[in-house]
Amino acid sequence: MHDRSFGKFWKLLLLFFPVALTTCYLYSNLNVHDNKDILNTLYKENLYLIPNITQNVIESENEDEFELLIKNPSKYITFSEVKNTKKKLTGRFLHITDPHPDPYYIEGGLLEYACHRDIQTESVSDLPKGSKFGDPMLGCDSPMDLVVETFNYLSRAFPSSEIDFIVWTGDNSRHDNDRKIPRTSFEIMGNNRDVSTRLSELFSDIPIIPSIGNNDIYPHNLMDIGPSMITRQLGSIYQSMIPEEQRRLYERFGSFFKEVVPGKLVILSLNSMFFFKNNPLVDSCMSTGDSGYQHVLWLGSVLNQFRAMGMKCWIISHVPLIQKNLEESCYLKINLWIHEYRDVIIGNLMGHMNLDYFNVIKGDELRNRLKETYFMNSLQIDDSKDKSVYKDGLSDDEPMFFGRGAAPINKGRYMSKVKQEYSQLQSNIDFDDLENEQHAYHIINVAGSIIPTFNPAFRIWEYNTTDIPAEINVESMETKVMDWKWFFEDLENEIDSIDTVDIQVKKGKKKPKMKKDKTIPKPKPDGLPMGPAFENQFGTPLSFTQYYLKLDRLNKQYYKLVNKKKYENNLEQLIEDIFSYEIEYTSSDLLKLAGVIPKTADFESDLEVPDLTVKTYLQIMKGLVRKKKIWKKFLKWVYVSSGYEKLEI
């Protein structure tokens, strides 16, 4: 019996050994050879079998392969005489982000308990505690005093008469970092309503454009396509800010836009949660059932309508639209739309990361990268080995931003990777032909926040209004008028009618043929002129001024004066007297630091003011990585003059 069993064992071994050897060989070659070589071999040998999945692939750049949901944008446009009721433009607007007000914050609360509790015992007397207005880098959210007084300061320093609109990029609730006081949906919506009401009362006669943050929803990071309780509640809170004809689709996507200069300038608030890789419900933007796929349909349709109307637009969102934050296919598709609509899009303003810096995206390579992504998914080949470092220079799997509440974690390592990205990008740019080279790139601006991850900050932007003054003073003028109600009714019907898109193989062809994927834009037509991001024209950003609040100094002043007789029973006056943001730096300072303009340059009396087109940002990028001391000075501003660059090696 034993001999017979032994014989069977050897027969089985001889049978499976060649199979195991072949499998090991193929696996080793899969890791050694480039994925493109594998694909070419599979096609050549006719071994590629199309899996039964509902995804698209890109076969060519033939315009016939691409199709928009709204095929005739001109049918919604008429010419009409419109009365002018708008105030004269100032050419300035305000960007604020991430206030994170914490109603449970108490002055003197232990940092160990998120500044929510103080324990009066000798054993904790030396432990760090929260100050009146908060403390940079220590991890607690914003005291209510910080948020309320910041808004009051803004209304005094930049009243509605001095700015044209406000962009506000989300996160209006505290972090969920105290197990004894867990966040609730009721609290989150209450915080959003409170912040919205305060801003609306202080700036009642200018547009305010909010976007949804990952901490504005419950549970945090988790959001699916609506209508849902979350989108309905937020839609109710922001009702006065969202145009009536867009409220129905807002309940579906959480996105909208506002014409801040009717017929000319638009702020598009994009809900980044459907693309955010930390959202457990985000799989991809490749299948029609994906929330991100449907949201890109909305984005592409409105961008195409802006183009038909001749309008220019800023895109704002909470989570920056960069590869570190977004699911891969969503990142590629969204940024491909930004690239192909570079005649329309002025720039991109985001928050979330609490850093003050900018990303440079190489848009002209995104279409080919999207092809690769589709092929890898359809073949079910794991190409994670190639993603250990992003193609935009950023790490794919490092826990850069996890820690206690607002405390900065590994920001230095992250900015080292940004520096690496800058160096790689600038080395491949022909700076002697920058006028043409710039068209391949676009800029993602990330803003410093109110929450004291570092020091609180906000930014005032200045933009070109040169073709407006002649029109703004007349009582009425003939202009294009867009029937947005009709447009959105049609758009909603088109999105509802989208069928599942399958990969198909045409008879006699080895390569897959895609059905028309409406989430992939056509290449920008050659005849269209470049937009405000590339040539100085109406809407082009001309300069910015960065403001910050030196918290350590403010808290010292407060504790020094609070018991003075002058302010006895008059705490409000004390706060108003000492609570003041100051200029940290300007875009001219950044240009000087990067060597783009001479350090002695003074543009206050000059006619030629440096603009902030893409070519200027590319020059800044190149200049910042020239020397270590220049980068170190830049990091001081990135961390909002908090000294963090000295603490983290």
Residue pairs with C-beta under 8 A, 6 or more apart in sequence:
30 38
30 381
31 385
35 372
35 375
35 376
35 381
35 383
35 386
36 372
38 379
38 381
39 48
39 375
39 379
41 47
42 48
42 379
43 510
43 511
46 510
48 379
48 510
50 378
50 503
50 504
50 505
50 512
51 378
51 380
51 503
52 502
53 287
53 377
53 378
53 502
53 503
54 287
54 288
54 289
54 500
54 501
54 502
55 284
55 286
55 287
55 374
55 377
55 378
55 501
55 503
56 286
56 374
56 501
56 503
56 514
56 515
56 517
56 520
57 371
57 374
57 375
57 378
57 503
57 512
57 514
58 65
58 367
58 370
58 371
58 374
58 514
58 517
58 520
59 65
59 511
59 512
59 513
59 514
61 367
61 523
63 522
63 523
65 514
65 516
66 516
66 517
66 518
66 520
66 521
66 522
67 516
67 518
68 300
68 301
68 304
68 518
69 297
69 300
69 301
69 491
69 494
69 495
69 518
70 301
70 304
70 305
70 487
70 490
70 491
70 494
73 304
73 305
73 307
73 308
74 308
76 305
76 482
76 483
76 484
76 486
76 487
77 308
77 309
77 480
77 481
77 482
77 483
78 480
78 481
78 483
79 478
79 479
79 480
79 481
80 478
80 479
80 481
81 476
81 477
81 478
81 479
82 262
82 476
82 477
82 478
82 479
82 481
83 475
83 476
84 471
84 472
84 474
84 475
84 476
84 477
86 261
86 262
86 472
87 161
87 205
88 469
88 472
88 473
89 164
89 261
89 465
89 468
89 469
89 472
90 161
90 162
90 163
90 164
91 164
91 462
91 463
91 464
91 465
91 542
92 158
92 162
92 163
92 164
92 460
92 461
92 462
92 463
93 163
93 164
93 165
93 166
93 167
93 260
93 460
93 461
93 463
94 154
94 158
94 163
94 165
94 166
94 167
94 458
94 459
94 460
94 461
95 166
95 167
95 168
95 169
95 349
95 447
95 458
95 459
95 460
95 461
96 154
96 166
96 167
96 168
96 169
96 447
96 450
96 458
97 168
97 169
97 170
97 171
97 318
97 350
97 351
97 352
97 447
97 448
97 449
97 450
98 169
98 170
98 171
98 213
98 351
98 352
98 354
98 449
98 450
98 451
99 142
99 147
99 150
99 171
99 172
99 195
99 449
99 450
99 451
100 141
100 142
100 171
100 172
100 173
100 174
100 175
100 215
100 406
100 449
100 450
100 451
101 141
101 142
101 143
101 144
101 146
101 147
101 172
101 173
101 174
101 191
101 194
101 195
102 114
102 115
102 116
102 140
102 141
102 142
102 143
102 144
102 174
103 144
103 174
103 187
103 191
104 114
104 116
104 174
104 178
104 181
105 115
105 116
105 130
105 134
105 140
105 141
105 142
105 143
105 144
106 115
106 116
106 117
106 118
106 130
107 130
107 131
107 132
107 143
108 118
108 129
108 130
109 115
109 116
109 117
109 118
109 129
109 130
109 140
110 117
110 118
110 119
110 124
110 127
110 128
110 129
110 130
111 127
111 128
111 129
111 130
111 135
111 138
111 139
111 140
112 124
112 127
113 178
114 139
114 140
114 141
114 175
114 177
114 178
114 404
114 405
115 129
115 130
115 140
115 141
115 143
116 178
116 180
116 181
118 129
128 135
128 138
130 138
130 140
130 143
131 551
131 555
132 143
132 145
132 555
132 558
132 559
133 143
133 145
133 146
133 149
133 549
133 551
133 554
133 555
133 558
133 579
134 140
134 142
134 143
134 146
134 452
134 456
134 551
135 452
135 551
135 552
135 555
136 452
136 453
136 454
136 455
136 551
136 552
136 640
136 642
137 407
137 408
137 452
137 453
137 454
137 642
137 644
137 647
138 407
138 452
139 403
139 404
139 405
139 406
139 407
140 405
140 406
140 452
141 174
141 175
141 177
141 405
141 406
141 451
142 174
142 450
142 451
142 452
142 456
145 575
146 450
146 452
146 456
147 195
147 450
148 198
149 575
149 579
150 450
150 456
150 458
150 549
150 581
151 198
151 199
151 202
152 202
152 576
152 579
153 579
153 580
153 581
154 202
154 458
155 202
155 203
157 581
158 460
159 203
160 203
160 204
160 205
160 206
163 206
163 460
164 206
164 207
164 260
164 261
165 206
165 207
165 208
165 209
165 258
165 260
165 267
166 199
166 203
166 206
166 207
166 208
166 209
167 209
167 267
167 314
167 316
167 349
168 199
168 208
168 209
168 210
168 211
169 210
169 211
169 213
169 316
169 317
169 318
169 349
169 350
169 351
169 352
169 447
170 210
170 211
170 212
170 213
170 214
170 215
170 216
170 318
170 351
170 352
171 213
171 214
171 215
171 216
171 318
171 351
171 352
171 449
171 451
172 191
172 192
172 194
172 195
172 196
172 213
172 215
172 216
173 183
173 187
173 188
173 191
173 192
173 215
173 216
174 183
174 191
174 215
174 405
175 215
175 220
175 405
175 406
176 182
176 183
176 215
176 219
176 220
177 404
177 405
183 218
183 220
184 218
185 218
185 229
185 230
188 215
188 216
188 217
188 218
189 233
189 234
189 237
192 216
192 234
192 237
193 237
196 210
196 237
196 238
196 241
199 208
200 208
200 240
200 241
207 241
207 258
207 260
207 267
208 241
209 241
209 258
209 260
209 267
209 269
209 316
210 238
210 241
210 269
211 269
211 270
211 271
211 272
211 316
211 317
211 318
212 223
212 234
212 254
212 271
212 272
212 273
212 318
213 318
213 351
213 352
214 220
214 221
214 273
214 276
214 278
214 279
214 318
214 319
214 352
216 234
216 318
217 223
217 230
217 273
218 230
221 273
221 276
221 278
221 279
221 280
222 279
222 280
222 281
223 230
223 254
223 271
223 273
223 274
223 279
223 281
224 281
224 291
225 252
225 253
225 274
225 291
225 294
225 295
226 232
226 251
226 252
226 253
226 254
227 251
227 252
228 251
230 254
231 250
231 251
231 252
231 253
231 254
232 251
234 254
235 242
235 247
235 250
235 251
238 250
239 247
241 258
242 250
242 256
242 258
243 256
243 258
243 484
245 484
245 485
245 488
246 256
246 257
246 484
246 488
247 256
248 488
248 492
249 255
249 256
249 298
249 488
249 491
249 492
250 256
252 492
253 271
253 274
253 294
253 295
253 298
254 271
254 273
255 268
255 269
255 270
255 271
255 295
255 298
255 299
256 269
257 266
257 267
257 268
257 269
257 302
257 313
258 266
258 267
258 269
259 265
259 266
259 311
260 266
260 267
261 468
262 479
263 309
263 310
263 311
263 479
263 480
263 481
263 482
264 310
264 311
264 312
264 468
264 538
264 539
265 311
265 312
265 313
265 538
265 539
266 306
266 311
266 312
266 313
266 314
267 313
267 314
267 316
268 299
268 302
268 303
268 313
268 314
268 315
268 316
269 316
269 317
270 299
270 315
270 316
270 317
270 321
271 295
271 317
272 317
272 318
272 319
272 321
272 325
272 326
272 350
273 279
273 318
273 319
274 282
274 291
274 292
274 295
274 330
275 282
275 285
275 292
275 295
275 319
275 321
275 326
275 327
275 330
275 331
275 334
276 282
276 319
276 325
276 326
276 327
277 325
277 326
277 327
278 325
281 291
282 290
282 291
282 292
282 327
282 330
283 290
283 327
284 290
284 292
284 293
284 327
284 328
284 329
284 330
284 377
285 292
285 293
285 295
285 296
285 327
285 329
285 330
285 333
285 334
285 519
286 293
286 329
286 373
286 374
286 377
287 293
287 500
287 501
288 294
288 498
288 499
288 500
288 501
289 500
292 327
292 329
292 330
292 333
293 519
294 495
294 498
296 330
296 333
296 334
296 337
296 519
297 494
297 495
297 498
297 518
297 519
298 491
298 495
299 334
299 337
300 337
300 518
300 519
300 521
301 491
301 494
303 313
303 337
303 341
303 344
303 345
304 341
305 482
305 487
306 312
306 313
306 341
306 344
307 341
307 343
307 344
307 528
309 480
309 482
310 480
311 344
312 344
312 345
312 346
312 531
312 532
312 538
312 539
313 344
313 345
313 346
314 345
314 346
314 347
314 348
314 349
315 321
315 338
315 345
315 347
315 348
315 349
316 348
316 349
316 350
317 348
317 350
318 350
318 351
318 352
319 325
319 326
319 350
319 352
320 348
320 350
320 351
320 352
320 353
320 359
320 444
320 446
321 331
321 334
321 335
321 338
321 348
321 350
321 444
322 331
322 359
322 361
322 392
322 394
322 444
323 331
323 390
323 391
323 392
323 394
324 390
324 394
324 395
324 396
324 400
325 331
325 352
326 334
328 373
328 387
329 370
329 373
329 374
329 377
332 366
332 369
332 370
332 373
333 370
333 519
333 520
335 361
335 363
335 366
335 442
336 363
336 366
336 367
336 370
336 520
336 521
337 521
338 345
338 348
338 361
338 363
338 442
339 361
339 363
339 364
339 366
339 442
339 524
340 363
340 521
340 522
340 523
340 524
341 521
341 524
342 363
342 439
342 442
342 524
342 530
342 531
342 533
342 534
343 524
343 528
343 529
343 530
343 531
344 531
345 442
345 531
345 533
346 463
346 531
346 532
346 533
346 539
346 540
346 541
347 442
347 443
347 445
347 533
347 541
348 442
348 443
348 444
348 445
349 445
349 447
350 444
350 445
350 446
350 447
351 446
351 447
351 449
352 446
353 401
353 446
354 406
354 408
354 448
354 449
354 451
354 453
354 454
355 411
355 414
355 415
355 446
355 448
355 638
355 639
356 446
356 447
356 448
356 457
356 546
356 637
356 638
356 639
356 640
357 415
357 418
357 446
357 634
357 638
358 443
358 444
358 445
358 446
358 617
359 392
359 418
359 421
359 443
359 444
359 446
360 421
360 422
360 425
360 441
360 442
360 443
360 444
360 617
360 618
360 621
361 392
361 441
361 442
361 443
361 444
362 392
362 425
362 440
362 441
363 440
363 441
363 442
364 439
364 440
365 391
365 440
367 523
369 391
370 520
372 383
376 382
376 383
378 503
378 512
384 396
387 396
388 395
388 396
388 397
389 395
389 396
389 417
390 396
392 421
393 417
393 418
393 420
393 421
393 422
393 424
393 425
394 414
394 417
394 418
394 421
395 414
395 417
398 410
398 413
399 409
399 410
400 409
400 410
400 411
400 413
400 414
401 409
401 410
401 411
401 414
402 409
403 409
406 451
406 452
406 453
407 453
408 453
408 454
408 639
408 644
408 648
410 648
411 639
411 644
411 648
412 644
412 645
412 648
412 649
413 648
415 635
415 638
419 624
419 625
419 631
422 621
422 622
422 624
422 625
423 625
425 441
425 621
426 618
426 621
426 622
426 625
429 437
429 618
429 622
430 437
431 437
431 618
431 619
431 622
434 615
434 618
434 619
435 615
437 615
437 618
438 534
438 613
438 614
438 615
438 618
439 530
439 534
439 614
441 614
441 617
441 618
442 533
442 614
443 533
443 614
443 617
447 457
447 458
447 459
448 454
448 455
448 456
448 457
448 458
448 459
448 546
448 548
448 640
449 456
449 457
450 456
450 457
450 458
452 551
454 639
454 640
454 641
454 642
454 644
455 548
455 549
455 550
455 551
455 640
455 641
455 642
456 548
456 549
456 551
456 581
456 640
457 546
457 547
457 548
457 549
457 584
457 640
458 547
458 581
459 544
459 545
459 546
459 547
460 544
460 545
460 547
461 541
461 543
461 544
462 541
462 542
462 543
462 544
462 545
463 539
463 540
463 541
463 542
464 532
464 536
464 537
464 538
464 539
464 540
464 541
464 542
464 611
465 538
466 537
466 538
467 537
467 538
468 538
471 477
498 518
501 514
501 515
501 517
502 515
503 512
503 513
503 514
504 512
504 513
504 514
504 515
505 511
505 512
505 513
506 513
529 535
531 537
531 539
532 538
532 539
532 540
532 541
532 613
533 540
533 613
533 614
534 613
534 614
534 615
535 613
536 542
536 611
536 613
540 611
540 612
540 613
541 611
541 612
541 613
542 609
542 611
542 612
543 586
543 587
543 588
543 609
543 610
543 611
543 612
544 586
544 587
544 612
545 583
545 586
545 587
546 583
546 584
546 585
546 586
546 637
547 581
547 582
547 583
547 584
548 581
548 582
548 584
548 640
548 641
549 579
549 580
549 581
549 582
550 582
550 641
554 578
554 579
557 578
558 574
558 575
558 578
561 567
561 574
561 578
562 571
562 574
567 573
567 574
584 637
584 640
584 641
585 637
587 610
587 612
588 597
588 601
588 603
588 610
590 620
590 634
590 637
591 597
591 610
591 616
591 620
592 598
592 599
592 601
593 623
593 624
593 630
593 633
593 634
594 619
594 620
594 621
594 622
594 623
594 624
594 626
594 630
595 623
595 626
595 630
596 610
596 616
596 619
596 620
596 623
597 610
603 609
603 610
610 616
623 630
624 630
624 631
624 634
625 631
632 645
635 645
636 645
638 645
639 645
